[in-house]
Amino acid sequence: MMLAPPDFDHAEGQAIVIAHRGASAYAPEHTFAAYDMALELGADYIEQDLQMTRDGVLVVMHDDTLDRTARGEGCSGRVIERTLAELRHCSAGRWYNEERPALAKAAFDEERIPTLDDVIARYAGRSRFYIETKNPEEAPGMEEALVALLEKHGLADAPDRGGLPAVIIQSFSAESLRRIAELAPALPRVQLLERISSSQAIALLPEIARFAHGVGPARTTVDGALVEAARDHSLIVHPYTVNEESEMRRLMSLGVDGMFTDRADVLIALR
């Protein structure tokens, strides 16, 4: 049985703007600086990738290791092998200043790895959240911890915020999404897809429609046939990660429902 799609009240041809890790083209990803900027630019959603610490706290970080985006003494190795207290002193922005000196700001050095609780507490009521369970097989209980936090903040039923769900959950793990469906069935769920062909993606849609409300394909996977097939299965389509204006125009012409971008300002200008 297919699920009813979530109620996305957006104008035809005006794909929703999902700030990929925040405004990550202009500020260090998954920091308050990146999220603040994304909201200033007018993004519809800010994205959070979840990792779990050794003491069971959900933190917002893309990689399962600290090495790429954390700086400071002891700020290396796997996130799941560190406690929150050990992560609190790590800079989450210094790496950005090192790699992108033209966009560097001294304040970025002071950015810290946020917990999901930190992010929701700061932005609830003025933003929407697009949350990914990452590596859930290696972090048993991630889904339970996520739903508990959403319940704490009154978001587990994905209340309407300006015609869109306040929260969307995504994952590459179908089992993780199925678990979310058991714990909080009202939360819209999006199955992320690896970089596969359009025909391969289309073949997966009947099964995905049994437990999810949408698909998140790589931008290169998306063509007219995939969008049409998704519509036939009542699935929304949110491609990742789209930063070039020409590609944004192509995907909007195909009728995608939204897209992830590091450059929310560019997509918003096109809308």
N, C-alpha and C positions, 0 to 999 in steps of 0.2 A: 504494500500500500504506500503510495506516495504521500509525503507530508505537504500540508498547505504552506506556501511560501510566506515568509514574514512580510508584514505590511510596510513596503518601502515607498513612501510618498514623495517621489521625485519626478521632475518633469521629464518627458520623453527626450532622449538625447543628452540629458544632463547627468552623467554618471556621478555618483557620490565620490567624494575625495577622501581617501584613507591615507593619513600621513604615516608613511612607512618608517617605523621607529621614531616617530616625530618628524620634524623638519630636518631630516638627517643629512640633507645636502648642505645645510648652513650652520649646523650645530651638532655636537657629539650625540650620537644615537642613544635613545632610551635614557635621556636625562631631562630634568625639569626645563633646562634651557631649550632643548629640542621640542618638547611638548608645548611650552609657552609660545614659542615662535610659530608652531603649527596652528595654534588657535588664533594667534594674531593674523595669520594669513587667511584664516577662514576655513580650515579643514573640517570636514564633517565628523571624522573619527581620528583618534590617535591610537596607534597600535602598540601592544605590549607583548613581547616574547617572554615566556616564563621559564625560569630555572628554579630548582629547589636547593636550599642550603642543607648542610649536614644536620642542622637542628630543625628542619622541616618548615622553613620560612620561604615563601614565594618571593623571588626577586626578579626584577625586570632586566633581562640581558639576553642578547641573541645567542651568543656562543655558549657551549657547555663548559668552556674553559675561560679563564680570566685573561690569558696572555695578550690577546689582541687589543682589548679596550680598557684594561685596568692597569694602573700604574701605582707603585708604592711598594714598600718592603713587604714581602710575603704575598703580594698580589699576583699570583700566578697559579697554574694548575687548575684542576677541575672545581667548578663551583660547588658541586655536591659534596666535596670533601672539605669544605670550609664552613664555619659557622657564620651567622650574620654578624656577630661582633668582630670577626676577623675581616669581614668585607667592608665594614663601616668606614674604615680609614682610607680605603682605596680611592684614588682619583678616577672618575669615569670620563674625564674630559681632556686630560693632559695629552693622551695619545692623538687626539684630534688636532691640537695645537702643533704637535710634532709633525704630523703628516700633511696638514693644510695651513701652512704659515700665513697665507694670504687672508684666511678667514679666522685666524687665531684671536682669542680674547683671553685676557688674564683670568676672567671669572670662570672660564671653562675648567681651569685647573681645580677649582673648588667643587665641581660637580661630583656627587657621590652616586653609587649604585642604589637606585631606589627599590624599596619593596613594593609589591603590588598594593599593599595597604596604603603606603605613602602616596602612590599615584592616585588611587581612587579618592582618598581623603582630600587631596589637593584639587582634583578636577571634577569631582562629582557635582552635578548640577550645572556645569558649564561646558562639559564635553561629553562625547560618547566614546566608548571603549571597544576596541577590536583586539581580543586577547587570544594568543596562541599557546596551546600546551605543547612545549618542546621536550623531546626525549622523555615522554611520560613513562615509557617502559622502564627507564632507569630511575624513576622517582615515584615509587608506589605511593598512592595517596594524594598525588597532585590534583586530581579532579575534585576530591573531597575538600581539600584545602581551598581550592579556587571557589567552589560553590559556597563554602562557609563564609569566605570573605565577601562574596557578592550578597549573601543573605545579611551579613552584618551591616552592609551599606544600603540595604533595601533595593538591590539590583538583580536579584536572582530570577525575578519574573520579567526581566528585560523591559522595564516600563518604557512607554512611548516618550521620546524626546524630540519634539519638533517634527513629527511625522516619520521618525525612524526609530528602530529599537535602540535603547540606550547601551546595550551590550550585545556583541556578537562573539561567538567562540569559534576558533578555527584550529585545525590540526592536520598534520600529515597522517596521523594515526586514527584510523577508523574506530579502533577499540576505545580510544580516548573519547571520541565524540559520542559513541554509544553509551559510555559511562556517564557523560554529561547529560545525555538524554534521560537516563534513569534518575539522576540526582535532581535535575532542574529542567524538566521538559519544555518549559516556556522559553528557554534561551535559544535563539537562532544559532544554527550550527553550519559551518562551511568546511567541506572537505578540500584540503589543499592537494594539488596534484604535482607530481614530479614533472620534469621537462620531457614530456612525451608528445607524440603526434596527436593531431586532432582526432583521427580515427580511433586511436587507442583510448583517448579520453572519452569519446562518445560511447565506446563499449562499456565503460565503467558506470555510466550514468544511471542505468536502471537500479543497480544495487545501492549507489549513493543516495538515490531518492528515497530509500527506505529508512534512512537514519539522519539525513542532513537536509538543509534547506537551500544549499548552494554549493558551488565549486569555486576554488581559487586556483586556476591554471596559470602556468607561466605565460607571459604575454605572447611568446612565440608559438604557443599551442593554439591560440584563439583564432578561429576563422568563422565565416558565416555559418558553416555547417554545425560547428560546435554550439554556437549561440542558439541556433534554431533547435537543436536537439535538447539543449538545456531547458528551453522554453517548453518543449513537449513534455518534459519531466518535472515541470513546475520548479525548476532550480534557478536561482540567481547566479550571475557570473561576475566574479571580482578578480581580474587578472593581476598578477604581480610581475615585476616591479617596473613601472612605466615612467620613464624620465624624459623621453624625447617628444617634442611637440608633434612631430609627424606620426609617431606611434599612438599618441593620445587621440589624434584625429581619426586614425584608422579604426581604433577600438570603439570610439564613440559612434562612428558611422555604422558599426556592426551591431550596436545596441547593447553593449555591456552595461551592467547595472552600477558598476563602480570600479575603481582601480586603485591599487597601491602605488604611491609615488613618493620619492624623496623630495620632490619639488612641487609641493602643493600649490604654490603661487602660479605655476605655469598652467596646471590643469584648471584651476579656478578662473584664470584669465580666459581660457578657451570656452568655459561655460558661459 
